Amino acid sequence: MNVDLMAYPSAGWMEPPDHLLLATDEVHVWRIILEQPAPRVALLHRFLAVEEVERAEAFRFRRDREHFVMAHALLRIILGRYLRRDPRELCFRHGPRGKPFLGRDGGGSGVEIRFNLSHSDGLALLAVTRGAHIGVDIERIRPDLAYERIADRFFSSEEVASLRTLTREDISRKAFFACWTRKEAYIKAIGEGLSCPLDRFTVSLSPWKPAALLHVEGNREANGRWSLCELNAGPCYAAALAFEARRRRIRCFQCQDQGLARLSLRPTGCTAKVG
């Protein structure tokens, strides 16, 4: 099914202010459409560092290369706007499990800025906050995926049992992707990646309950430390946000680049439900 992401109706993704301010009690989530004309991709290509150019060139297919360029160039542009710095001057480092973070004055004049990026099939989400670990994940809901077998292999026993109570295939499939993105957002937030066994913690997945981290094996305090949020990124997508705090205001921005000098940001649709 082909979806016109540019035509997705307004329901919460906002036009950001000219001067971006990120308070310490806020999370900003940016929705980025990666399918762009070749001249615009070429224009943004010059924002990338040498290492990023090499990573882009390693992709076999042009579409994947262009999506990488768009996502990582706009990551630099957006972070540069928060920091009031030239995007090309930003320096990234990586944690023990590969999670990127800003090096050299990553907070500008305030508390350290932290971020996470995820993309799937032409759409990316960038989550930004201050002074707290954060993770975001987006997945295209695939009608051909044998999700029951994946759930049996990777989900916790509680999640598998909950999924099996959903008898309608369309609801069950959406619940699977809701669960998957919540789990991915959480392990990205804690910086462990896939080294963290997915069956060692449980998240909510019922369509009638808010997103929540229910429990983590061996860590009774985790569900009180972390918040999960469901994001409505667009039709045929599932998305989730995880952050280290119980109370943060979430603001959703739509991003469409129109060149080097400024970003053209247009309203489109998003809702966020916090558990």
N, C-alpha and C positions, 0 to 999 in steps of 0.2 A: 504493500500500500504506500503510495507516494503522498507525503503531507507537505503542504505549503507552510513552512514555518514562519515566513514573513507575514502570512495572513492570519496567524493565530490571534484570536480576539483578546482585547484588553480585559484583564481580571486581576491586576495587582502588580505586574512588572512596571516600574515607573521610569520616567525620565529623571536622571540624576541632576543635582545642581551643578552649576558651572564650576564651583569650588568644592571639591569633595572633602568632607570632614568625617572622620571615623571615630566616634566616641568609644570609650573603653567598655561601654555596656551594649555595643551594637555588633551585629554581624551583617555584612553586605554580601549579597549573592548576585553575581552578574550572569546573565544569559547571553551567550555568544553564538550567532549563526555562522557556521564555518564555511558554508557554500557561498563563495564570493567570486566575482569576475577575476580573470587572470591578471589584469593590470593592477588591481587592488592588492592581490596576493604578492605580486612582484614589488609593489611599493612597500609593503610591510616587511618583506624579506630582509631589508637592510637594517631592521631593528635587532635582528638576531645576533647572538655571539657566535664565534667560530664553532664552538662545540655544538651549538644548537643547529647551525647550518649543516654540520656533518651528520647529525642525527636525522635531520629532515631528508638529506640526500640518500640515507640508507633505506628509506622506504621504497618498495618496488613499484607501487602504483602512484601515479601523479595525484590522484584524489587524496590519498593518505598524506603525501608530502605537503600538499596545499593546506590541508586541515591542520597539520602540525604547525606550519608557518603561521596561520591565522591565530591559533590558540596561544602559541607562545609569544608571538609579537604583541598581541593584545594583552596578555598577562603583563608584559613589561610596560606597556603604555598605561594600563590601569594602575599598577603599583606605582609607576612614576608620578601619576597625578596625585596619589595620596601623599607621597614623599616629597613632592615638588622637586623632582630630579629628572634629569634626562634619562629616558628608559634604557638607552644603550649603555649607561654607566652602572646599571644595577648588577650586583654580583650575587650569584646563587651558590649555596653550599648544599650538601646532602647529609642527612643523618645516617646512622649505621644501617638502616634498612632501605635507604634510598630516598627518603622523603625530603623534598627540597625546602630550603628556607633562605631568607635573605641574609647575606653577609654584609659586614661593614655598614654600620649605622642603619640597621633594618627598621628602626622605628622613627627615623627622622628626628623630629623634636619631641616625640612622645613615647608612649609605651610601644614595645616591639610589635610590628605588624607581622601577622602570621596568615598563611593562605593555603589553599588547596585547589587543585584543578582536576576536572574530569571531563571526558568527552566521549560521545557515542554517536555514530552514524549522522554526522553533520551538525551536531549540537554540542556545545560545551557549557559547563557551569564553573564559575570561579567564585570561591568563598573567601572572604577576607575579614579578619577581626584583629583585635589587639590583645596581647598578653594571655592568650588561651589557645590550647591545641584545638585544631579544627580539621574536619574531613568532609568531603562532598563526593557523591557518586551519582552518575546518570547512566541509564541503560535503555536502549531501544527494546520495547516489548516484542519479542520475536515469536510469531505464531507457530514456527516450526521446531522450536526447542523442546526437547524431551525433559521438561523441568522436573517431573516427579522423580526421575532417577538421580538428577543432580541434588535435589532436596534430600533424598534418602542417604546420599553419600556425604553431604557437607553440612546439613542443618542439624541443629540440636534435636533431641527426641521430642521436646515440647513443641518445637516449631513444626516438625513433621506431623505430629498428631493434630495440631491446629490446622495445618494445610489440608489434611484428609477430611476434616469436617465440612469443607467447602465443596459441595457436590456439583455446582455449575462450573463448567470448564473455563469460561471466560473470567469468572471471579477468582477461581483458583489460580489461574495463570497470572493475573494481575497481583494477587497476594504473594505469589512466589517472587515476582520481580520487586515488589515492595520490600519483602524480607531481604532479598539479595542486596539491594542498594543500601538498606539500613545497616546491614552487616559490613558491607564494604566501606561505607562512610565512617563507621566506628573504628575499624582496624586502620584506616588511613589517618584518622584523628590521633590515635594513640601511637602512630608511627611504626607499627609492627608489620604492616602489609600482610601478605599471605603466609608469613611465618607464624601468625596467630591462628591456631585451629578454629575454624568457624563453628564447630559443634561445642565449643567450650563456653559459649555465651548465647543468650536467648534474647531476641527482640520480638516485639509485637508484629503481627502481620494481618490480622483481621481487618477487612475494609471498614468495619464499624467501630474500630478503636483507634485512638491516636497513636502516632509513632512513639515508641518507648523502648529503652533498654531495660529489660526485665530482671536479668541477673547475669553475673559473670562468675564462672566457676573459680572458687578460691579467692574471691574479692567481693566481700559483702557490701563494701562502700561504693562500688562502681556505679550502680544505678542512681545513687544520690549525687554523684559527681558529674555525670554526663547527661546532656540533653540530646534527643533525636527529633528531627523535624522532617515531615514529608513535604516535598516541593512539587508543585504542579508545573513541570517544565514545558509541557506541550502534549498534543495527542500522540498516543502510541509510545510514550516514554514514562519511565519510573525514575524518581530521583529522591535523594535523601541527604540531609545535612546532620552532622554530629559535631557538638562543640562542648568544651570543658567549662560548664557553668550551668546553673539552673535558670538564671534569668538574663536573657539578652534580647534586645529588640532586633528583629530581622527586617531588613529592607532589601527588596528585590529590584534590580536594575536591568533594563534591556540595553544591550550594546550592539551597535552596527557601525563599523568603522567606515569613515568616508575620506581617509587620507591621513597624512602625517600631522597636520596642524591641529585638527580637532576630531573628536568622535561625534558622530551623529547618533543620537540615542532616542529611540522611539518607543512609545508605550506598546506593550503586547501583554500576554496573559500569564499570570502566576497566582497561585495561592499557597500559603504555607500553614501547616497545622503542626503545632508543637505539643509534644506529650511530656 
